[in-house]
Amino acid sequence: MTPTLPLILSEEPVPRGLSGPVKALKPSAAAVYASYDGQLAWFQGRPLSWSQQFMSKYRTRYEVDLSDHRRKAHLKSWPLPSQDQAHCFDAVVDVGFRVHDPVEVVRRNVTDALVVVYGHIAAVLRVIARGYSIHQADLAELRMNHECAREMMLPEGITIYRCVVDLRLDEAARTYIENLTKADRDRQLAEAAQRLAEGEAHGKQVIDGIELEGRLARERREQAVRLELQEERRRLLGEGDLDVNRLITLFMLEHPDRAGEAVEMRTKWEAALTARQEQFDERSVEVFRFMVQSKLIQPADVEVIRQQALNRVQGATLPGGTGSALPPVRWGGPAASSGRTAVPPPVIGPAPGAVPPGAAQSGAGVHSPLVGTVVTNGPGDLASGGGPVTGVLPIYLLIDESAAVAGCLPGLNNALRGLHSALLTPPESAAGLRLAVLGAAGETVLHLPLAAVEWTTVMPELTVRAGARHDLALERLRALVAQDLARLKTEHPVVHRPVLFVLFGGPCEEDPARWREALRALTDPVANPGHPTIIAVGIGRADETEIRTVAHLPELAFLAEPGLDLPTAAERFASLLRDSVLYLGRGLAGGRLDLFIECPPGLRRLGGAR
């Protein structure tokens, strides 16, 4: 039941006559008199005198409560809408009020003061509440208490002398704020979890990077060790004949952790040598018996044969005995190792730039002497007479690794591996050749330094890289060729002028003037006596003008037929490369160093016959 607070305590008729009693008033009450025509009078707390009572026009006496009243109420019946008009505030007010004009109370017939007081306070608070959102409840409460701090005199004769507001959110607003707070908290937690995950991912990337760097460093060290072993093997293999001791030394260099197997191999070799010697001795005894039985031995020969037999028994120790050693293994060493004197080759080939007669009419290929002359240590290194061509021939492969050859990179890698296998079957084909492989992209990478082709040679794995700087590749080749020739001249009496195979799959990304200048510096016979003979092949989007210009002669420039796909073009290049290098190697070994380039199907020659 809703509480009420009546301010009119009593209503009674005014007694008439001299005998009527004069009713006393409480200090906290006021008497208001009403005439028959509705006029009201309040005598400031004085009761009616005898004369006023006897002669008065007032017919009704009202007693109005003037005391102070304090109430604390929750204004549920007066919702306070917020700024968005969708949510409301709840207000709990601590209010104090009193009657300052009892006449107005009677005139307005204020039967319940709480309705008047709460209604007025709610109206004031509602105006303020509309100016704030539910997120600003504290600011709205501060403003409300500031407005309600002064006394409020109501037209109903009531003065509100105290009003303290405790502003809260209603249930719907609280739920909304709770949901927003929860959503914000969840978002913050999600962001924190994301930052944690990002930190963990970044940390993992750092760790992976460190592990990768460590693995790469380890692989580089292992590669350096392999190269050192390869150099040591090359040194051992290049020092003439190989005996068992050197073979076992090579095995130990390759497998340092397998010493037991090396000892076992040595033991087996000694056992085989002993068995061979015993077999030889048995056959010697059989031959001796046969000769005795056939009377082929005279008495004078017995003492000589006996002394020879004793000498054989006394010198039959296996290690180091010349009589018991097996024939040495020939491993393709230099001719000087066998006691013969190498004959320097004659100067071969026409002058630089000369085209052999009939080269353009060769049909399937260009068959001509190698363009240029040999490089020697000095004028006295070449004999004027005939004889087989000796010395070494450097061959360089410059292969495009730009994005233009991404579609045929497996085929190019197969071309390198196929060339390696072809040169070693038989090994004599590669005896005088030295091979180097470079990759051209934004930067030029030397994948395989110039070296002899052996079974232990590891061909590089080409990969796609950014850029297409042909000018940088030609500049790198000029410096590399000069450096390699200077080294080879200290190792060999005759070094032939290099042959360079170039494969481009697209145009140079720089100004053509740059690669033209680099090409002139590479092929200038005056400034660069060891300039290479260049065979140029273009596939894919290669520029025909560039391919024709790069080639030493127009007959040495080849371009893929229009419409030929990249994998097939790579196979055609592999065929041209393999056949040409094999021809060079076999010609060098056979004393006829010349150049024969056959144009495979799918490629067209840019000069001479197609």
URNOR-V385565 format. One record per residue. N is the residue number from 1. RES is the residue in one small letter. PSI is psi in radians with two decimals (* if undefined). OMEGA is omega in degrees with one decimal (none if undefined). D_FIRST is the distance of its C-alpha to the first C-alpha in Angstrom with 1 decimal. Layout:
n: (N;N)
res: (RES;RES)
psi: (PSI;PSI)
omega: (OMEGA;OMEGA)
d_first: (D_FIRST;D_FIRST)
This chain:
n: (1;2;3;4;5;6;7;8;9;10;11;12;13;14;15;16;17;18;19;20;21;22;23;24;25;26;27;28;29;30;31;32;33;34;35;36;37;38;39;40;41;42;43;44;45;46;47;48;49;50;51;52;53;54;55;56;57;58;59;60;61;62;63;64;65;66;67;68;69;70;71;72;73;74;75;76;77;78;79;80;81;82;83;84;85;86;87;88;89;90;91;92;93;94;95;96;97;98;99;100;101;102;103;104;105;106;107;108;109;110;111;112;113;114;115;116;117;118;119;120;121;122;123;124;125;126;127;128;129;130;131;132;133;134;135;136;137;138;139;140;141;142;143;144;145;146;147;148;149;150;151;152;153;154;155;156;157;158;159;160;161;162;163;164;165;166;167;168;169;170;171;172;173;174;175;176;177;178;179;180;181;182;183;184;185;186;187;188;189;190;191;192;193;194;195;196;197;198;199;200;201;202;203;204;205;206;207;208;209;210;211;212;213;214;215;216;217;218;219;220;221;222;223;224;225;226;227;228;229;230;231;232;233;234;235;236;237;238;239;240;241;242;243;244;245;246;247;248;249;250;251;252;253;254;255;256;257;258;259;260;261;262;263;264;265;266;267;268;269;270;271;272;273;274;275;276;277;278;279;280;281;282;283;284;285;286;287;288;289;290;291;292;293;294;295;296;297;298;299;300;301;302;303;304;305;306;307;308;309;310;311;312;313;314;315;316;317;318;319;320;321;322;323;324;325;326;327;328;329;330;331;332;333;334;335;336;337;338;339;340;341;342;343;344;345;346;347;348;349;350;351;352;353;354;355;356;357;358;359;360;361;362;363;364;365;366;367;368;369;370;371;372;373;374;375;376;377;378;379;380;381;382;383;384;385;386;387;388;389;390;391;392;393;394;395;396;397;398;399;400;401;402;403;404;405;406;407;408;409;410;411;412;413;414;415;416;417;418;419;420;421;422;423;424;425;426;427;428;429;430;431;432;433;434;435;436;437;438;439;440;441;442;443;444;445;446;447;448;449;450;451;452;453;454;455;456;457;458;459;460;461;462;463;464;465;466;467;468;469;470;471;472;473;474;475;476;477;478;479;480;481;482;483;484;485;486;487;488;489;490;491;492;493;494;495;496;497;498;499;500;501;502;503;504;505;506;507;508;509;510;511;512;513;514;515;516;517;518;519;520;521;522;523;524;525;526;527;528;529;530;531;532;533;534;535;536;537;538;539;540;541;542;543;544;545;546;547;548;549;550;551;552;553;554;555;556;557;558;559;560;561;562;563;564;565;566;567;568;569;570;571;572;573;574;575;576;577;578;579;580;581;582;583;584;585;586;587;588;589;590;591;592;593;594;595;596;597;598;599;600;601;602;603;604;605;606;607;608;609;610)
res: (m;t;p;t;l;p;l;i;l;s;e;e;p;v;p;r;g;l;s;g;p;v;k;a;l;k;p;s;a;a;a;v;y;a;s;y;d;g;q;l;a;w;f;q;g;r;p;l;s;w;s;q;q;f;m;s;k;y;r;t;r;y;e;v;d;l;s;d;h;r;r;k;a;h;l;k;s;w;p;l;p;s;q;d;q;a;h;c;f;d;a;v;v;d;v;g;f;r;v;h;d;p;v;e;v;v;r;r;n;v;t;d;a;l;v;v;v;y;g;h;i;a;a;v;l;r;v;i;a;r;g;y;s;i;h;q;a;d;l;a;e;l;r;m;n;h;e;c;a;r;e;m;m;l;p;e;g;i;t;i;y;r;c;v;v;d;l;r;l;d;e;a;a;r;t;y;i;e;n;l;t;k;a;d;r;d;r;q;l;a;e;a;a;q;r;l;a;e;g;e;a;h;g;k;q;v;i;d;g;i;e;l;e;g;r;l;a;r;e;r;r;e;q;a;v;r;l;e;l;q;e;e;r;r;r;l;l;g;e;g;d;l;d;v;n;r;l;i;t;l;f;m;l;e;h;p;d;r;a;g;e;a;v;e;m;r;t;k;w;e;a;a;l;t;a;r;q;e;q;f;d;e;r;s;v;e;v;f;r;f;m;v;q;s;k;l;i;q;p;a;d;v;e;v;i;r;q;q;a;l;n;r;v;q;g;a;t;l;p;g;g;t;g;s;a;l;p;p;v;r;w;g;g;p;a;a;s;s;g;r;t;a;v;p;p;p;v;i;g;p;a;p;g;a;v;p;p;g;a;a;q;s;g;a;g;v;h;s;p;l;v;g;t;v;v;t;n;g;p;g;d;l;a;s;g;g;g;p;v;t;g;v;l;p;i;y;l;l;i;d;e;s;a;a;v;a;g;c;l;p;g;l;n;n;a;l;r;g;l;h;s;a;l;l;t;p;p;e;s;a;a;g;l;r;l;a;v;l;g;a;a;g;e;t;v;l;h;l;p;l;a;a;v;e;w;t;t;v;m;p;e;l;t;v;r;a;g;a;r;h;d;l;a;l;e;r;l;r;a;l;v;a;q;d;l;a;r;l;k;t;e;h;p;v;v;h;r;p;v;l;f;v;l;f;g;g;p;c;e;e;d;p;a;r;w;r;e;a;l;r;a;l;t;d;p;v;a;n;p;g;h;p;t;i;i;a;v;g;i;g;r;a;d;e;t;e;i;r;t;v;a;h;l;p;e;l;a;f;l;a;e;p;g;l;d;l;p;t;a;a;e;r;f;a;s;l;l;r;d;s;v;l;y;l;g;r;g;l;a;g;g;r;l;d;l;f;i;e;c;p;p;g;l;r;r;l;g;g;a;r)
psi: (2.29;2.20;2.65;2.87;1.60;2.38;-0.43;1.83;-0.62;2.75;2.08;2.74;2.65;2.20;2.53;2.63;3.00;-0.40;-0.13;2.45;2.63;1.94;2.32;2.76;2.59;2.71;-0.48;0.44;2.80;2.50;2.19;2.28;2.46;2.28;3.05;-0.37;0.21;0.10;2.49;2.56;2.51;2.15;0.60;0.71;-0.14;2.41;2.97;2.41;3.02;-0.64;-0.71;-0.59;-0.64;-0.72;0.04;2.65;-0.10;2.33;-0.45;2.46;2.21;2.34;2.06;2.40;2.14;0.09;2.83;2.46;2.37;2.28;2.61;2.08;2.63;2.04;1.16;-0.56;-0.15;1.35;2.54;1.74;2.52;-3.01;-0.62;-0.04;0.11;-0.38;2.75;2.77;2.62;2.36;2.28;2.09;2.42;1.84;2.49;2.34;2.84;2.88;2.22;-0.27;1.60;-0.44;-0.77;-0.59;-0.76;-0.75;-0.72;-0.03;0.98;1.72;-0.45;1.89;-0.49;-0.65;-0.75;-0.83;-0.87;-0.65;-0.74;-0.77;-0.72;-0.67;-0.73;-0.78;-0.56;-0.69;-0.74;-0.71;-0.58;-0.24;0.03;2.57;2.95;-0.29;-0.17;0.65;-0.63;-0.70;-0.70;-0.72;-0.73;-0.74;-0.71;-0.80;-0.57;-0.75;-0.55;0.08;-0.48;2.76;2.52;2.03;2.06;2.61;-0.24;0.05;0.28;2.42;2.19;1.88;-0.16;2.36;1.90;2.18;2.30;1.77;2.32;3.00;2.53;3.08;-0.72;-0.74;-0.69;-0.73;-0.73;-0.81;-0.73;-0.72;-0.75;-0.77;-0.75;-0.75;-0.73;-0.70;-0.72;-0.69;-0.75;-0.71;-0.70;-0.72;-0.72;-0.72;-0.66;-0.77;-0.68;-0.77;-0.71;-0.73;-0.75;-0.72;-0.76;-0.75;-0.69;-0.69;-0.72;-0.79;-0.75;-0.69;-0.74;-0.77;-0.71;-0.78;-0.72;-0.73;-0.72;-0.73;-0.73;-0.74;-0.66;-0.73;-0.76;-0.68;-0.69;-0.72;-0.73;-0.69;-0.70;-0.76;-0.68;-0.72;-0.72;-0.74;-0.73;-0.71;-0.79;-0.70;-0.45;0.05;0.71;-2.46;2.66;2.23;-3.12;-0.70;-0.75;-0.62;-0.73;-0.63;-0.73;-0.73;-0.74;-0.62;-0.66;-0.61;1.35;-0.34;0.13;0.83;-0.60;-0.70;-0.64;-0.77;-0.72;-0.73;-0.75;-0.74;-0.76;-0.69;-0.75;-0.66;-0.72;-0.67;-0.72;-0.77;-0.68;-0.71;-0.70;-0.71;-0.71;-0.71;-0.73;-0.74;-0.62;-0.72;-0.73;-0.73;-0.69;-0.77;-0.75;-0.73;-0.64;-0.82;-0.57;0.04;0.66;-0.19;2.24;2.74;-0.54;-0.34;-0.22;-0.76;-0.67;-0.75;-0.67;-0.76;-0.67;-0.67;-0.72;-0.72;-0.66;-0.72;-0.71;-0.51;0.36;0.26;2.35;-0.90;2.21;-0.20;2.15;-0.49;-0.34;-0.08;2.51;2.76;2.46;2.67;2.14;2.30;0.60;0.58;3.04;2.76;-0.51;-0.42;-0.40;0.12;-0.05;2.65;2.20;2.43;2.06;2.55;2.82;2.88;2.28;2.79;2.75;-3.13;2.77;2.32;-0.15;2.48;2.15;2.50;2.37;0.08;-0.68;-0.25;0.32;-0.21;-1.73;-0.41;3.05;2.10;1.79;2.80;2.65;2.22;2.27;-3.01;3.00;2.76;2.20;2.97;-0.37;2.99;-0.48;0.00;-0.30;2.30;2.73;-0.21;-3.02;-2.75;2.84;2.61;2.21;-2.97;-2.93;2.64;1.95;2.34;2.22;2.39;2.04;1.87;2.35;2.28;0.33;3.09;-0.30;-0.40;0.31;-0.56;-0.18;0.30;-0.72;-0.69;-0.64;-0.70;-0.68;-0.58;-0.72;-0.80;-0.68;-0.66;-0.72;-0.80;-0.70;-0.65;-0.37;0.16;1.53;2.88;-0.37;-0.42;-0.48;0.13;-0.73;0.05;2.58;2.21;2.42;2.53;2.23;2.57;2.30;2.18;-2.39;-0.58;2.67;2.21;2.26;1.72;-0.66;1.91;2.74;2.13;2.90;2.63;2.03;3.00;-0.50;-0.11;2.26;1.98;2.50;2.84;1.93;2.51;2.69;2.28;2.83;2.62;2.89;1.30;1.49;-0.54;-0.74;-0.62;-0.75;-0.65;-0.72;-0.68;-0.70;-0.83;-0.67;-0.73;-0.77;-0.72;-0.77;-0.72;-0.67;-0.67;-0.77;-0.60;-0.44;-0.26;-0.43;2.52;-0.49;2.23;2.07;2.70;2.42;2.82;2.29;2.15;2.18;2.30;2.09;2.43;-0.03;3.04;2.84;2.41;-0.10;3.09;2.28;-0.45;-0.52;-0.81;-0.48;-0.75;-0.75;-0.63;-0.73;-0.73;-0.60;-0.65;0.13;2.00;-0.37;-0.91;-0.42;1.44;-0.47;0.51;2.49;2.74;2.19;2.21;2.09;2.35;2.31;2.32;2.96;-2.12;0.39;2.53;2.14;-0.70;-0.74;-0.75;-0.78;-0.66;-0.68;-0.63;2.55;-0.70;2.69;-0.56;-0.23;0.27;2.27;2.49;2.44;2.48;2.56;2.38;-0.11;2.18;2.79;-0.81;-0.72;-0.68;-0.68;-0.67;-0.68;-0.69;-0.71;-0.69;-0.79;-0.78;-0.85;-0.87;-0.69;-0.77;-0.68;-0.70;-0.72;-0.80;-0.77;-0.63;-0.71;-0.73;-0.52;0.07;0.34;1.22;1.81;3.07;2.19;2.04;1.98;2.30;1.95;2.82;2.45;-0.33;2.63;2.46;2.36;-0.07;2.55;-2.66;2.63;*)
omega: (-177.6;-179.9;177.8;178.6;178.4;177.5;176.8;-173.8;-178.0;176.0;-175.6;178.6;177.8;179.4;-176.9;174.1;-177.3;-177.4;-177.7;-179.2;174.4;-173.8;179.2;-179.7;172.1;178.8;-177.4;-179.0;178.4;179.5;178.8;-176.6;-179.3;178.4;-179.4;-179.3;174.0;176.9;-177.1;179.2;177.8;-173.9;174.2;175.6;179.4;173.9;177.0;175.3;-179.9;-177.9;179.6;-180.0;-176.9;-174.1;-169.8;174.3;-176.4;-175.6;-175.1;-179.0;179.4;177.1;-174.4;-179.2;179.0;-174.7;175.8;-179.9;176.6;179.3;172.1;-170.6;174.3;-173.0;179.2;-177.4;-179.8;-179.7;-179.0;-177.7;178.6;-174.7;-177.6;178.0;179.8;-179.8;-175.1;172.1;167.9;-178.5;170.9;-173.8;170.8;-169.4;173.5;-176.6;177.3;177.5;176.0;179.4;-177.9;-179.9;180.0;178.7;-179.4;-177.8;-176.7;176.6;179.9;-177.9;-179.4;-179.0;-176.2;179.6;-179.3;-175.9;-177.9;179.2;179.0;179.8;178.9;178.7;179.0;-177.3;-178.7;178.4;-179.5;-175.4;-178.4;180.0;-175.9;174.1;-178.1;176.5;-176.4;-177.6;-179.1;178.2;178.9;178.9;179.0;179.1;-179.8;179.7;176.6;-179.3;-175.8;-178.2;178.2;-179.8;178.1;179.9;-176.3;178.8;178.7;178.0;-177.5;176.7;174.2;-175.4;178.8;175.3;177.2;-173.4;171.3;-171.8;-179.7;176.1;175.9;-173.0;180.0;179.8;178.5;177.8;179.4;-179.9;178.3;178.9;178.0;-179.9;178.8;178.9;178.9;178.4;177.7;178.4;178.8;177.3;178.7;178.4;178.3;178.0;177.8;178.4;177.4;179.8;178.5;178.2;178.9;178.9;178.4;177.6;178.4;177.9;178.8;179.9;178.2;178.1;178.5;178.8;179.3;178.2;177.5;179.4;178.6;178.0;178.6;179.1;177.4;177.8;178.7;178.1;177.8;178.4;179.1;178.8;177.1;177.3;179.1;176.8;179.4;177.5;179.0;179.1;-179.6;-178.5;-177.2;-177.1;174.9;-173.5;177.7;170.9;-175.9;-179.1;179.1;176.1;178.1;176.0;176.2;178.6;179.2;175.5;-178.9;-176.4;-177.4;-178.5;-176.8;-179.5;179.3;178.9;178.4;177.7;179.5;177.8;178.6;-179.8;179.7;179.9;179.3;178.1;178.1;179.6;177.7;179.5;179.3;179.8;178.3;178.1;178.5;179.6;178.8;179.3;178.7;178.7;179.4;178.9;179.4;178.7;-179.9;-179.7;177.7;-178.7;179.9;178.9;177.5;-179.9;178.6;-179.6;-179.2;-177.2;-174.0;-178.2;178.8;-179.6;178.9;-179.6;177.8;179.6;178.0;178.9;179.9;179.6;-178.2;-178.8;-174.5;175.7;-172.2;-175.6;170.8;-179.3;-177.3;179.7;-176.7;-176.3;176.3;176.5;-178.6;178.2;177.8;-174.2;176.6;178.2;179.6;-176.6;-177.9;-177.3;180.0;177.5;-179.8;-179.5;-179.5;178.5;178.7;-175.7;173.9;173.7;-176.6;173.6;178.8;177.1;-178.9;176.4;-178.5;178.9;-179.0;178.4;177.8;-178.2;-178.3;-178.3;-174.7;176.7;-173.9;-176.5;176.4;-178.6;-175.0;173.9;179.4;-174.8;176.2;-177.3;178.3;174.7;-176.7;178.4;-178.1;-176.8;-176.7;-176.6;-176.2;176.4;-179.5;-177.9;-179.4;-179.0;-178.6;177.0;177.5;179.8;-177.4;179.2;176.5;177.1;179.7;174.7;175.1;-172.5;-179.6;174.1;179.4;-179.7;-178.4;-178.1;-178.5;-177.2;-177.4;-177.3;175.6;178.6;177.8;175.8;176.0;178.7;179.1;179.5;178.3;177.0;179.8;-179.9;-177.5;-178.3;-176.1;177.2;0.2;-177.7;-178.5;-179.6;-176.1;-173.1;-176.9;-177.8;170.8;-170.3;173.9;-178.8;177.0;176.7;-176.4;173.2;173.3;172.9;179.2;-176.7;174.4;-176.9;-177.9;177.6;-177.6;-177.0;176.0;179.7;-178.4;177.3;-179.9;178.9;178.9;179.3;-176.1;176.7;-178.2;178.5;178.6;177.1;-176.2;173.8;177.4;-177.6;179.3;179.6;178.8;179.5;-179.7;176.6;178.9;-179.8;-178.9;179.9;-176.5;-178.8;179.5;179.8;-178.5;-179.7;178.1;178.7;-177.7;-179.7;175.9;-176.5;-174.2;179.3;-177.8;176.8;-178.8;179.8;-169.8;171.6;-176.2;173.0;-177.6;174.0;175.4;177.4;-179.4;-178.8;174.7;-176.8;179.1;177.7;179.6;-179.5;-177.6;-179.6;175.7;178.1;177.6;178.9;178.3;179.3;-179.0;-172.3;179.7;-176.2;-179.2;-178.9;-176.2;-176.6;-180.0;-177.6;-174.4;166.3;-169.9;169.4;-174.3;179.4;178.4;176.1;176.5;-176.7;-178.1;-179.3;-176.6;180.0;-179.4;179.7;-179.3;-177.6;-176.7;-177.5;-179.0;176.7;177.2;179.5;-179.7;177.7;-176.3;-179.2;179.3;177.3;178.2;178.4;179.7;-177.3;-174.3;179.3;179.0;177.8;177.6;177.4;178.9;177.4;178.7;179.2;179.3;-178.0;-177.0;-176.2;-177.3;-179.2;176.7;179.5;178.1;-178.3;-179.6;177.6;178.1;-180.0;-177.5;176.4;178.9;-176.3;174.8;-171.7;178.5;-179.1;177.2;-178.7;-178.8;176.9;-178.7;174.5;176.3;179.8;-177.5;176.9;179.2;-178.0;-179.9;none)
d_first: (0.0;3.8;6.3;9.4;13.0;15.4;19.0;20.8;20.8;23.1;25.2;28.4;32.0;34.7;37.2;40.7;44.0;45.6;43.9;40.4;38.6;37.6;34.1;33.8;31.3;29.4;30.7;27.3;27.0;29.0;30.2;30.5;32.7;32.8;36.1;36.6;37.3;34.0;35.6;33.6;35.1;34.2;36.9;35.8;34.6;37.5;36.9;39.1;42.7;44.4;46.2;43.2;41.3;44.3;45.3;42.0;40.7;37.1;35.3;31.6;30.4;27.0;26.0;24.3;22.8;25.2;24.1;23.4;19.8;19.2;16.2;16.2;14.0;14.4;15.1;14.0;13.6;17.1;19.5;22.9;25.7;28.8;32.4;33.0;29.9;29.4;27.3;24.5;23.6;20.4;20.1;18.6;19.4;20.2;20.3;21.9;22.3;23.7;24.8;28.5;29.0;27.3;29.3;27.7;24.2;25.4;27.3;24.4;22.0;19.4;16.5;14.1;16.2;13.9;14.2;17.9;18.5;16.7;18.2;21.6;21.5;20.6;23.5;25.8;25.0;25.2;28.7;29.8;28.3;30.3;33.4;33.0;33.1;30.8;33.8;33.7;30.2;31.9;33.8;30.8;28.9;32.0;32.3;28.7;29.0;32.4;31.1;28.2;30.5;31.6;29.8;28.1;28.5;26.2;27.6;24.7;26.4;24.2;26.0;24.5;26.9;25.5;24.0;24.7;23.8;23.6;24.3;23.9;24.6;22.2;22.9;25.4;27.2;27.3;28.8;31.2;32.3;32.7;34.8;36.9;37.3;38.3;40.7;42.2;42.6;44.2;46.5;47.5;48.2;50.2;52.1;52.8;53.9;56.1;57.6;58.3;59.9;61.9;63.0;64.0;65.8;67.5;68.5;69.9;71.8;73.3;74.2;75.7;77.6;78.9;79.9;81.5;83.5;84.6;85.6;87.5;89.2;90.2;91.5;93.4;95.0;95.8;97.3;99.4;100.6;101.5;103.3;105.3;106.2;107.2;109.4;110.9;111.6;113.1;115.3;116.5;117.0;118.9;121.5;123.9;124.2;121.6;122.6;120.5;119.6;118.1;116.3;114.7;113.8;112.0;110.2;109.1;107.9;105.8;104.5;104.7;102.7;105.2;108.2;108.8;109.4;111.8;113.8;113.8;115.1;117.8;118.8;118.9;121.0;123.5;123.6;124.4;127.0;128.6;128.6;130.2;132.9;133.6;133.9;136.3;138.3;138.6;139.8;142.3;143.7;144.1;145.9;148.1;149.0;149.8;152.0;153.8;154.3;155.5;157.8;156.2;156.1;159.3;159.9;159.8;156.2;154.8;154.6;152.8;150.3;149.8;149.1;146.5;144.7;144.5;143.2;140.5;139.4;139.3;137.2;134.7;131.8;128.9;127.2;129.3;132.5;133.9;135.5;132.3;129.9;128.6;129.2;126.7;123.9;124.3;121.0;122.1;123.1;125.2;128.8;130.0;128.6;131.2;134.1;134.6;134.5;132.0;133.6;131.6;130.8;132.3;130.4;128.9;127.3;128.1;127.1;123.5;122.3;125.3;124.7;126.8;129.1;127.6;124.1;122.6;124.6;123.6;121.5;118.9;118.7;120.2;122.8;124.3;125.1;122.3;122.0;123.2;125.2;124.5;123.3;125.7;126.1;129.2;132.1;134.0;131.4;132.5;135.8;137.7;138.6;136.8;134.8;131.3;128.3;126.5;123.7;120.0;118.0;114.5;112.1;108.7;105.8;103.3;100.5;97.5;94.1;92.1;89.4;92.1;93.4;90.1;90.9;94.2;93.7;94.1;97.4;98.6;97.8;99.7;102.6;102.8;102.7;105.3;107.6;107.4;108.3;111.1;112.8;113.0;114.6;117.3;116.7;119.9;118.2;116.0;118.5;119.3;115.9;113.2;109.8;106.8;103.5;101.3;98.0;97.4;93.9;92.3;94.2;97.4;97.2;100.3;99.3;102.7;105.3;108.9;110.3;112.4;110.9;110.7;108.9;106.7;105.7;102.0;101.5;98.4;95.2;94.5;91.0;89.5;88.9;87.8;90.4;93.9;96.3;99.8;101.3;100.0;101.3;104.8;104.7;103.7;106.5;109.1;108.3;108.0;111.3;113.2;111.7;112.4;116.0;116.8;115.6;117.4;120.7;120.7;120.3;122.6;125.9;124.9;121.5;121.2;119.2;115.7;114.3;110.7;108.6;105.7;102.8;100.3;97.5;96.4;97.5;97.3;94.2;96.2;98.8;101.9;104.1;102.7;103.6;106.9;107.8;106.8;108.9;111.9;111.6;111.5;114.4;116.7;120.0;121.2;118.1;117.1;120.2;118.1;116.0;114.8;115.7;112.4;111.4;108.3;106.0;103.1;100.4;97.2;96.6;99.6;101.5;104.9;106.4;105.2;106.5;109.9;110.1;109.1;111.7;115.1;116.8;115.5;116.7;114.3;111.2;109.1;106.1;103.9;104.5;101.8;99.1;99.9;96.7;96.2;96.5;99.8;101.0;100.3;102.5;105.3;105.2;105.2;108.4;110.1;109.2;110.4;113.7;114.6;113.9;115.8;118.7;118.8;118.6;121.3;123.5;123.2;124.2;127.0;128.5;127.6;124.6;123.5;120.3;119.6;116.3;115.8;113.1;110.9;109.6;106.4;107.7;110.1;112.6;112.3;116.0;119.2;119.0;115.7)
